[in-house]
Every structure is written in C-alpha cells, then in structure tokens.
C-alpha cells in the first residue's frame, strides 16, 4: 500500500519482502515534507532545493579532512561576510547609527558562523567531532525551524529577507554536508557530547542578554529574563508559568528536537549501510 507514496520520491526505496521503507540518507528533506504536508510555497521550494543538493553532497564522502574543513571554513566566511552586510545595513540605514542589540549575532542560528571558522584550527578528536555533530543536530534544526516560521527575517528589507533565506538554507546544507561526509558521531554519546557546546552557548547568550545596554533589548537564544519569550507557543506558556520556567522548557525542547534529529540520522545511516 506504500507504493503510491514512494512513486514521487525515488529516494524512498520500497523493500518488497519486508514491507517497509528503506530510507536513503538523501531522503531526509523529503521526510520533512511528510511532517509538514502543506508548507508555504517558499518552504516547499527550499526543501526541493535542499533535496537536490543533498543528492550531490552524498558523493563527497571521500574528501580529505583538510578539504572538508576548508569547505566548512568557506561557509563560515560567507556567513561572516553576509552578517557584516546585515549589521552595517541595520546600523547605518535602518537604525540611523544607533545599534539595536536585538540583532546582535549570537542566536542559535548564528553559531555556525563561528564554529565553521574555528574547525580548521582544531585537532582531530572528541571536541572537534562534537562540533561537527552539533552542526548536524542543533544548527540544522534551527535552520529548518527558521524556514518554517520565517517571519523573523522577512519584511524589513528585501536584501535582509534574502540574507535570511540564504543563511538558514546554508545552515541546513552544512548539517546535511556533515552527515553525508560521515564526520559526526551518531552514537548516543555523540549526542551527549554536543550538550556542553549548547549549554556553554546558552550561558554566553544569557550573559549578553543581561549585560548588553538597553536593559532587555538583547534577546539572544530568545531566553531574555526581562520579558516573555517572543517564540510562538512559548510566549503563551511564559504568560502562564513564568518567564524562567518557560525559557528552560524552550531550551529543553531544542535539546529534544536535536536528539530526535540525531536519532533520525542514526537510523538513516544504519539503513544506508
């Protein structure tokens, strides 16, 4: 009964004897479409684009570590250039030489800019693998979530809207590139080793939120202690249970989402082998 579902998506291969789907890793973006069967047009286009790119990325598993890190470094440098444009545009054009700390580049989706630039200088080991896995799990999750709910980077100016789409698409591609290249650790311990990276980032974000000028103008990781979360659903939760519990629940939800992605990648890898 699954043959009709498989027909439009050749990446989902049907196994006749076991009566189940054998998922090719390149089919991950299509799985997202099953989860969101009626996405906005721009999201559908992005997912189709990512699926095509994923097919290509899957053939880059034989790259040397040095070449692999250079590609990710270039991605980080591209993110740095586009973020520099965004910051200058906001400062000089939109805010008339007044810095708005709301746009300080230290959100969850900002981390690949720093991590990709750092990777070539790290020695091979658990720490470097943890960063690879973090890019695969947490930042891919952030990129997909931002593309689904894109109101946060749409509407100010067309160039910043374009920046938002390019940024979050690249985050998704980086995560898939890490997975396709086999650089991440898909074990349970591999996921657990990403948590210190996440929690350290949360601490830095929290310090920025309380130390930045403007008393609450900064909202890194959307965990400001001064007002309810601006994220959908969690804003209403904060109004009911309070700001701090809602922020902790929000961070736990991110960890849970990353864990589910990690599990999905692990299953895809097992089927591929």
VOPAGU-2260 file (C-alpha; in pm, 1 decimal, decimal comma):
REM VOPAGU-2260
SITE   aa  ch    i         X         Y         Z
SITE  UNK   A    0       0,0       0,0       0,0
SITE  UNK   A    1     305,2     226,5      22,8
SITE  UNK   A    2     390,6     210,7    -346,6
SITE  UNK   A    3     178,9     513,3    -430,8
SITE  UNK   A    4     358,8     714,9    -167,1
SITE  UNK   A    5     700,6     609,0    -288,8
SITE  UNK   A    6     644,4     682,8    -656,3
SITE  UNK   A    7     706,3    1061,2    -648,7
SITE  UNK   A    8    1013,0    1020,5    -429,1
SITE  UNK   A    9    1275,5     782,2    -569,1
SITE  UNK   A   10    1494,0     844,7    -261,7
SITE  UNK   A   11    1239,9     644,2     -59,2
SITE  UNK   A   12    1306,7     288,1    -162,9
SITE  UNK   A   13    1042,6      23,4    -103,2
SITE  UNK   A   14    1156,1    -318,6      10,3
SITE  UNK   A   15     908,1    -576,1    -119,7
SITE  UNK   A   16     995,4    -857,0     120,1
SITE  UNK   A   17     993,7    -665,5     445,1
SITE  UNK   A   18     704,4    -439,4     352,8
SITE  UNK   A   19     874,6    -124,5     483,6
SITE  UNK   A   20    1063,5     178,2     362,8
SITE  UNK   A   21    1439,2     162,9     343,0
SITE  UNK   A   22    1534,0     525,9     382,0
SITE  UNK   A   23    1827,4     658,5     188,4
SITE  UNK   A   24    2002,4     941,9     375,9
SITE  UNK   A   25    1933,4    1177,5      86,7
SITE  UNK   A   26    1562,1    1142,1     157,7
SITE  UNK   A   27    1583,1    1340,3     484,4
SITE  UNK   A   28    1447,5    1665,7     332,8
SITE  UNK   A   29    1152,6    1473,9     189,4
SITE  UNK   A   30    1074,6    1334,1     533,0
SITE  UNK   A   31    1031,5    1694,8     645,0
SITE  UNK   A   32     766,6    1738,4     376,1
SITE  UNK   A   33     578,2    1439,1     516,4
SITE  UNK   A   34     582,8    1611,8     855,8
SITE  UNK   A   35     459,0    1938,2     701,7
SITE  UNK   A   36     233,5    1828,8     413,5
SITE  UNK   A   37     106,6    2179,9     337,4
SITE  UNK   A   38     406,8    2410,0     375,6
SITE  UNK   A   39     427,9    2762,2     243,0
SITE  UNK   A   40     545,3    2784,1    -116,9
SITE  UNK   A   41     885,9    2923,3     -22,8
SITE  UNK   A   42     941,4    2639,2     223,8
SITE  UNK   A   43     848,0    2376,7     -36,2
SITE  UNK   A   44    1092,0    2530,3    -284,7
SITE  UNK   A   45    1366,3    2533,2     -21,6
SITE  UNK   A   46    1310,9    2166,9      64,4
SITE  UNK   A   47    1318,5    2059,1    -300,7
SITE  UNK   A   48    1638,6    2259,8    -347,4
SITE  UNK   A   49    1794,6    2101,6     -39,3
SITE  UNK   A   50    1696,5    1752,9    -162,0
SITE  UNK   A   51    1878,8    1809,5    -491,5
SITE  UNK   A   52    2186,2    1945,9    -315,6
SITE  UNK   A   53    2178,6    1656,8     -68,7
SITE  UNK   A   54    2197,2    1412,4    -358,5
SITE  UNK   A   55    2515,7    1588,9    -468,5
SITE  UNK   A   56    2663,0    1620,2    -118,9
SITE  UNK   A   57    2627,5    1248,3     -61,0
SITE  UNK   A   58    2901,4    1185,4    -317,6
SITE  UNK   A   59    3157,1    1392,0    -122,4
SITE  UNK   A   60    3221,6    1131,2     147,1
SITE  UNK   A   61    3573,7    1063,4      16,8
SITE  UNK   A   62    3702,4    1416,7      79,6
SITE  UNK   A   63    4010,2    1451,6     297,1
SITE  UNK   A   64    3967,4    1610,7     639,1
SITE  UNK   A   65    4164,2    1915,5     527,5
SITE  UNK   A   66    3946,9    1973,0     220,4
SITE  UNK   A   67    3634,4    1908,8     423,7
SITE  UNK   A   68    3732,4    2168,3     683,9
SITE  UNK   A   69    3823,2    2418,2     413,1
SITE  UNK   A   70    3475,2    2388,4     264,9
SITE  UNK   A   71    3316,6    2447,4     605,3
SITE  UNK   A   72    3558,6    2735,7     669,9
SITE  UNK   A   73    3448,2    2893,2     341,7
SITE  UNK   A   74    3085,0    2852,4     452,1
SITE  UNK   A   75    3168,6    3025,2     780,1
SITE  UNK   A   76    3349,2    3304,5     596,5
SITE  UNK   A   77    3049,9    3351,6     365,9
SITE  UNK   A   78    2823,2    3372,4     670,5
SITE  UNK   A   79    3059,9    3628,6     823,8
SITE  UNK   A   80    3050,6    3845,4     510,9
SITE  UNK   A   81    2672,6    3836,3     484,0
SITE  UNK   A   82    2632,7    3904,2     856,3
SITE  UNK   A   83    2869,1    4201,8     825,8
SITE  UNK   A   84    2647,6    4339,1     549,3
SITE  UNK   A   85    2337,9    4287,2     764,2
SITE  UNK   A   86    2491,5    4459,6    1066,1
SITE  UNK   A   87    2611,9    4756,9     859,9
SITE  UNK   A   88    2277,5    4789,5     682,0
SITE  UNK   A   89    2086,3    4787,2    1009,8
SITE  UNK   A   90    2325,7    5028,1    1179,7
SITE  UNK   A   91    2365,8    5286,0     902,7
SITE  UNK   A   92    2038,4    5262,0     706,7
SITE  UNK   A   93    1763,5    5126,8     930,6
SITE  UNK   A   94    1863,6    5249,7    1277,2
SITE  UNK   A   95    2049,7    5565,4    1173,1
SITE  UNK   A   96    2379,6    5487,6    1350,6
SITE  UNK   A   97    2212,9    5350,6    1662,4
SITE  UNK   A   98    2297,0    4987,8    1739,7
SITE  UNK   A   99    1998,5    4763,2    1807,6
SITE  UNK   A  100    2113,7    4480,5    2034,7
SITE  UNK   A  101    1817,6    4271,0    1927,2
SITE  UNK   A  102    2018,2    4190,7    1610,7
SITE  UNK   A  103    2346,2    4106,2    1781,9
SITE  UNK   A  104    2475,1    3792,8    1602,2
SITE  UNK   A  105    2460,0    3532,8    1875,5
SITE  UNK   A  106    2145,4    3333,5    1818,4
SITE  UNK   A  107    2142,5    2955,6    1785,3
SITE  UNK   A  108    2145,6    3003,2    1408,3
SITE  UNK   A  109    2448,8    3233,7    1436,5
SITE  UNK   A  110    2676,5    2968,2    1585,7
SITE  UNK   A  111    2779,1    2800,2    1255,6
SITE  UNK   A  112    2946,4    3127,4    1154,7
SITE  UNK   A  113    3183,3    3094,1    1449,9
SITE  UNK   A  114    3213,7    2715,7    1458,7
SITE  UNK   A  115    3290,4    2672,2    1088,1
SITE  UNK   A  116    3564,5    2935,0    1110,1
SITE  UNK   A  117    3707,9    2753,3    1411,2
SITE  UNK   A  118    3709,5    2398,1    1270,7
SITE  UNK   A  119    4035,0    2408,3    1066,0
SITE  UNK   A  120    4228,9    2509,6    1377,1
SITE  UNK   A  121    4104,4    2222,8    1593,4
SITE  UNK   A  122    4288,0    1893,3    1620,4
SITE  UNK   A  123    4101,2    1577,3    1537,7
SITE  UNK   A  124    3935,3    1433,3    1847,3
SITE  UNK   A  125    3619,8    1425,4    2057,5
SITE  UNK   A  126    3589,5    1805,9    2076,2
SITE  UNK   A  127    3604,4    1852,5    1700,7
SITE  UNK   A  128    3364,4    1565,1    1639,8
SITE  UNK   A  129    3125,9    1718,5    1893,8
SITE  UNK   A  130    3124,2    2042,5    1693,5
SITE  UNK   A  131    3056,8    1850,3    1371,9
SITE  UNK   A  132    2768,7    1671,7    1543,1
SITE  UNK   A  133    2638,8    1998,7    1688,6
SITE  UNK   A  134    2626,7    2149,8    1339,3
SITE  UNK   A  135    2439,0    1843,2    1218,4
SITE  UNK   A  136    2183,9    1826,3    1500,6
SITE  UNK   A  137    2126,6    2167,5    1657,3
SITE  UNK   A  138    2202,5    2406,5    1374,2
SITE  UNK   A  139    2021,9    2203,2    1110,7
SITE  UNK   A  140    1723,3    2203,5    1346,3
SITE  UNK   A  141    1748,8    2580,9    1380,5
SITE  UNK   A  142    1772,5    2628,2    1004,8
SITE  UNK   A  143    1467,5    2413,4     932,5
SITE  UNK   A  144    1265,1    2579,8    1210,1
SITE  UNK   A  145    1352,4    2927,2    1080,8
SITE  UNK   A  146    1249,8    2835,2     726,3
SITE  UNK   A  147     918,0    2701,0     852,5
SITE  UNK   A  148     848,9    3012,0    1062,7
SITE  UNK   A  149    1026,2    3277,1     856,3
SITE  UNK   A  150     851,1    3588,3     987,5
SITE  UNK   A  151    1156,0    3667,0    1198,8
SITE  UNK   A  152    1370,2    3765,6     899,8
SITE  UNK   A  153    1108,6    3882,3     649,9
SITE  UNK   A  154     972,4    4230,4     595,8
SITE  UNK   A  155    1245,5    4476,3     698,4
SITE  UNK   A  156    1411,8    4499,6     356,5
SITE  UNK   A  157    1430,9    4267,8      59,8
SITE  UNK   A  158    1808,2    4228,1      92,9
SITE  UNK   A  159    1774,4    4122,7     457,5
SITE  UNK   A  160    1498,2    3880,4     361,0
SITE  UNK   A  161    1731,3    3731,4     100,7
SITE  UNK   A  162    2004,4    3718,5     363,6
SITE  UNK   A  163    1772,1    3527,4     596,5
SITE  UNK   A  164    1683,5    3266,3     337,9
SITE  UNK   A  165    2042,9    3217,6     223,3
SITE  UNK   A  166    2163,3    3197,8     582,9
SITE  UNK   A  167    1920,1    2933,5     700,4
SITE  UNK   A  168    1940,0    2732,6     378,8
SITE  UNK   A  169    2315,8    2720,8     424,4
SITE  UNK   A  170    2267,4    2602,4     782,7
SITE  UNK   A  171    2058,1    2312,7     655,4
SITE  UNK   A  172    2314,9    2232,0     387,4
SITE  UNK   A  173    2601,2    2243,1     638,6
SITE  UNK   A  174    2418,2    1999,7     864,5
SITE  UNK   A  175    2348,5    1763,4     575,9
SITE  UNK   A  176    2705,3    1801,4     449,3
SITE  UNK   A  177    2839,8    1695,9     788,5
SITE  UNK   A  178    2611,3    1392,6     789,6
SITE  UNK   A  179    2684,2    1296,2     429,4
SITE  UNK   A  180    3057,4    1322,3     493,8
SITE  UNK   A  181    3038,0    1093,8     794,9
SITE  UNK   A  182    3214,9    1341,2    1024,1
SITE  UNK   A  183    2955,0    1336,6    1300,9
SITE  UNK   A  184    2923,9    1082,1    1580,4
SITE  UNK   A  185    2582,0     919,5    1550,2
SITE  UNK   A  186    2605,2     726,4    1875,5
SITE  UNK   A  187    2421,1     824,3    2192,8
SITE  UNK   A  188    2747,5     950,3    2340,6
SITE  UNK   A  189    2798,7    1154,9    2025,5
SITE  UNK   A  190    2478,5    1344,6    2100,3
SITE  UNK   A  191    2560,9    1383,2    2469,2
SITE  UNK   A  192    2894,1    1542,7    2378,0
SITE  UNK   A  193    2709,4    1819,4    2192,3
SITE  UNK   A  194    2523,4    1928,1    2505,7
SITE  UNK   A  195    2820,9    2110,4    2665,0
SITE  UNK   A  196    2854,8    2310,9    2341,9
SITE  UNK   A  197    2486,8    2401,2    2360,1
SITE  UNK   A  198    2484,4    2485,4    2730,8
SITE  UNK   A  199    2801,4    2696,9    2706,5
SITE  UNK   A  200    2639,8    2885,8    2418,7
SITE  UNK   A  201    2327,6    2934,5    2630,5
SITE  UNK   A  202    2536,4    3079,3    2913,4
SITE  UNK   A  203    2707,7    3323,5    2677,9
SITE  UNK   A  204    2368,2    3421,0    2534,2
SITE  UNK   A  205    2228,3    3476,0    2884,1
SITE  UNK   A  206    2524,8    3695,2    2981,2
SITE  UNK   A  207    2480,0    3904,2    2667,4
SITE  UNK   A  208    2111,0    3943,8    2749,9
SITE  UNK   A  209    2176,8    4080,9    3098,4
SITE  UNK   A  210    2494,3    4281,2    3024,6
SITE  UNK   A  211    2401,3    4442,4    2692,7
SITE  UNK   A  212    2293,1    4808,6    2702,6
SITE  UNK   A  213    1922,8    4881,6    2689,4
SITE  UNK   A  214    1807,9    4657,7    2976,2
SITE  UNK   A  215    1644,5    4374,2    2788,5
SITE  UNK   A  216    1698,1    4494,0    2433,6
SITE  UNK   A  217    1917,2    4191,0    2361,9
SITE  UNK   A  218    1734,5    3859,6    2337,1
SITE  UNK   A  219    1996,2    3603,0    2243,0
SITE  UNK   A  220    1860,4    3249,2    2208,5
SITE  UNK   A  221    1520,6    3406,2    2292,1
SITE  UNK   A  222    1577,5    3349,9    2663,6
SITE  UNK   A  223    1568,7    3707,6    2791,5
SITE  UNK   A  224    1491,9    3716,7    3167,0
SITE  UNK   A  225    1315,1    4051,4    3129,6
SITE  UNK   A  226    1005,9    3961,6    2927,1
SITE  UNK   A  227     816,3    3654,7    2799,4
SITE  UNK   A  228     965,1    3461,5    2510,9
SITE  UNK   A  229     892,3    3600,1    2167,0
SITE  UNK   A  230     877,6    3249,9    2018,1
SITE  UNK   A  231     541,2    3105,9    1909,1
SITE  UNK   A  232     372,9    2890,5    2175,0
SITE  UNK   A  233     641,3    2963,1    2434,0
SITE  UNK   A  234     520,9    3321,7    2469,8
SITE  UNK   A  235     181,8    3195,1    2584,4
SITE  UNK   A  236     348,9    2937,7    2809,1
SITE  UNK   A  237     558,6    3210,6    2972,4
SITE  UNK   A  238     245,7    3410,8    3048,9
SITE  UNK   A  239     107,7    3111,4    3238,6
SITE  UNK   A  240     405,5    2954,1    3416,9
SITE  UNK   A  241     650,9    3243,0    3422,6
SITE  UNK   A  242     949,7    3359,1    3218,3
SITE  UNK   A  243    1225,3    3141,3    3366,7
SITE  UNK   A  244    1034,5    2808,3    3356,1
SITE  UNK   A  245     921,7    2883,2    3000,3
SITE  UNK   A  246    1279,1    2962,5    2893,9
SITE  UNK   A  247    1405,0    2637,6    3046,7
SITE  UNK   A  248    1126,5    2446,2    2872,4
SITE  UNK   A  249    1221,8    2616,6    2545,7
SITE  UNK   A  250    1586,1    2508,6    2580,7
SITE  UNK   A  251    1477,8    2155,4    2672,2
SITE  UNK   A  252    1257,4    2146,1    2360,8
SITE  UNK   A  253    1555,2    2244,6    2145,8
SITE  UNK   A  254    1761,2    1963,8    2301,0
SITE  UNK   A  255    1476,3    1719,9    2242,3
SITE  UNK   A  256    1438,7    1827,0    1879,2
SITE  UNK   A  257    1813,0    1788,3    1822,8
SITE  UNK   A  258    1800,5    1444,3    1986,8
SITE  UNK   A  259    1521,6    1334,9    1752,8
SITE  UNK   A  260    1719,8    1458,2    1452,8
SITE  UNK   A  261    2023,3    1271,6    1582,8
SITE  UNK   A  262    1816,5     954,7    1614,0
SITE  UNK   A  263    1677,3    1000,7    1263,6
SITE  UNK   A  264    2025,6    1040,8    1117,4
SITE  UNK   A  265    2138,8     731,9    1306,7
SITE  UNK   A  266    1852,5     528,1    1158,4
SITE  UNK   A  267    1923,9     659,6     808,3
SITE  UNK   A  268    2290,4     569,3     843,5
SITE  UNK   A  269    2209,0     214,7     954,6
SITE  UNK   A  270    1977,7     163,2     656,7
SITE  UNK   A  271    2240,6     304,0     421,6
SITE  UNK   A  272    2497,0      52,8     541,9
